[in-house]
Amino acid sequence: MTFEEAAELDLDEQPGEIVDGEWVPATRSSWRRGEITSATNFLLKLYAREHGGWSVSVADPAVKLGRNPDRLRGPDVAMVRAERAPKGKGVEGWLDGAPDVAVEVVGDSQSISEMAKNALDYLGAGAKMVWIVDAEPRRVVLFTPPDRVTILGPDDTLDGGDVLPGFRCRVAEMFT
């Protein structure tokens, strides 16, 4: 499947992603996963307001990671510099390239290894930071290029580093 073919679908009725040119349906998430996504979005949105020049999107915004085969992902939360934020509808409203920061919240039917593959997709397409937020052990697995992986527990502090200077929060804040 291509981006153009996916654009003909009603993504509200048929949510999914393109992985190596194949359509992969997405499933509805649990209330808890929604709470964690909301808390994470809130923290990033506060940062964006305080630091300006950022755009934050939630609810699986379409992100075009590659062509031939096409690769379309929908992170739970995505953050880009404001000038990169798409303005249109359909394919025109999909982000070209990886977000600067991609956040995936592990769902009930997803494994951490699946999410790690997604993180590597984002990094391979140019993401500067990927957070995999895992509710059950209350941890964040942080991926940064080229190949750094850091596991943070609820009492650890997530630092935005060079990507989000000045961003700091306790991992536990994502689970409240």
C-alpha positions in Angstrom: 0.0 0.0 0.0 1.2 3.5 -0.7 0.5 6.8 1.0 -1.9 7.7 -1.8 -3.9 4.5 -1.3 -4.0 5.0 2.4 -5.3 8.5 1.9 -8.3 7.1 0.2 -9.3 5.2 3.4 -11.3 6.8 6.2 -8.6 6.6 8.9 -11.2 7.3 11.6 -13.1 4.1 10.5 -10.0 2.1 9.5 -7.1 3.2 11.7 -3.8 1.7 11.0 -0.3 2.1 9.7 1.7 1.2 6.6 4.7 -1.1 7.4 6.9 -2.1 4.5 4.1 -1.3 2.1 1.4 -3.4 3.9 -1.6 -2.0 5.8 -1.6 -2.9 9.5 -4.9 -2.2 11.3 -4.7 -0.5 14.7 -6.9 -1.4 17.6 -8.7 0.8 20.2 -6.7 1.5 23.4 -7.6 1.0 27.1 -8.7 3.9 29.3 -5.3 3.6 31.2 -3.3 3.9 28.0 -5.4 7.0 27.2 -4.6 8.5 30.6 -0.9 8.0 30.2 -1.0 9.4 26.6 -2.9 12.4 28.0 -0.4 13.0 30.8 2.5 12.8 28.4 0.9 15.1 26.0 0.2 17.6 28.8 3.9 17.6 29.9 5.1 18.2 26.3 2.4 20.8 25.6 3.5 22.8 28.7 7.1 22.7 27.5 6.0 23.8 24.0 4.1 26.8 25.5 7.0 27.8 27.7 9.6 27.5 25.0 7.8 28.4 21.8 8.4 27.2 18.3 7.0 23.7 18.9 3.9 21.8 17.7 2.5 18.8 19.6 0.0 16.3 18.2 -1.7 13.3 19.7 -4.1 10.5 18.6 -1.8 8.8 16.1 -1.0 11.6 13.7 0.1 10.3 10.4 3.9 10.4 10.0 5.5 9.4 6.6 8.7 7.7 7.5 9.8 6.4 4.1 9.0 5.5 0.5 9.3 2.4 -1.6 8.0 0.6 0.3 6.0 3.3 2.0 6.1 3.4 5.8 3.4 5.3 7.7 3.3 5.4 11.4 1.1 7.1 14.0 2.8 7.8 17.3 0.7 8.3 20.4 2.3 11.8 20.8 4.5 13.6 18.3 6.4 16.8 18.7 8.1 18.8 15.9 9.5 22.3 15.4 6.4 24.4 14.4 7.7 25.2 10.9 7.6 21.4 10.1 3.9 21.0 11.2 1.7 20.1 8.3 -1.4 22.3 7.7 -3.5 20.4 5.1 -6.0 17.6 5.0 -5.4 14.0 3.9 -1.9 13.3 2.7 -1.1 17.1 2.9 -1.9 16.9 6.6 0.6 14.1 7.2 4.1 14.9 8.6 7.0 14.3 6.2 9.7 12.5 8.0 10.0 11.6 11.6 8.9 13.9 14.4 11.7 15.4 16.6 10.2 13.5 19.5 8.0 10.5 19.1 6.1 8.9 22.1 4.6 5.4 22.0 2.6 4.1 25.0 2.6 0.3 25.2 -0.9 -1.0 24.6 -2.5 -4.1 26.1 -1.8 -6.2 23.0 1.7 -4.8 22.3 5.0 -6.0 23.5 8.0 -3.8 24.4 9.9 -5.5 21.6 7.3 -4.4 19.0 7.6 -0.9 20.4 11.3 -1.0 20.2 11.0 -1.8 16.5 8.8 1.3 16.1 11.4 3.4 18.0 14.1 2.2 15.6 11.8 3.1 12.6 11.5 6.7 14.0 15.2 7.0 14.7 16.0 5.6 11.2 13.8 8.3 9.7 15.5 11.1 11.7 13.8 11.3 15.1 16.0 12.8 17.7 14.3 11.1 20.7 11.8 8.4 21.2 10.0 7.5 24.4 8.4 4.1 24.9 6.1 4.5 28.0 5.3 1.2 29.6 2.5 1.3 32.3 2.9 -2.0 34.0 6.4 -1.6 35.3 5.9 2.3 35.2 9.0 2.9 33.1 10.2 4.9 30.1 12.6 3.4 27.6 14.4 6.3 26.0 16.0 5.9 22.6 18.4 8.5 21.2 20.5 8.3 18.1 22.6 6.6 17.0 22.0 3.6 19.3 21.6 4.7 22.9 18.9 3.1 25.0 18.2 4.2 28.6 15.6 2.6 30.9 14.1 5.0 33.5 12.0 3.9 36.5 9.3 6.0 38.2 11.7 7.7 40.5 14.1 8.7 37.7 14.1 12.0 35.9 13.4 12.2 32.2 15.6 14.9 30.7 15.1 16.5 27.3 18.8 16.9 26.7 19.8 18.8 23.6 16.5 18.0 21.9 14.2 19.7 24.5 16.6 21.9 26.6 15.2 22.5 30.0 12.6 19.7 29.9 12.7 17.6 33.0 10.1 15.5 34.7 9.9 12.6 37.0 8.8 9.5 35.1 6.1 8.9 37.7 4.3 12.1 36.4 3.4 10.2 33.3 1.4 7.7 35.3 -0.7 10.1 37.4 
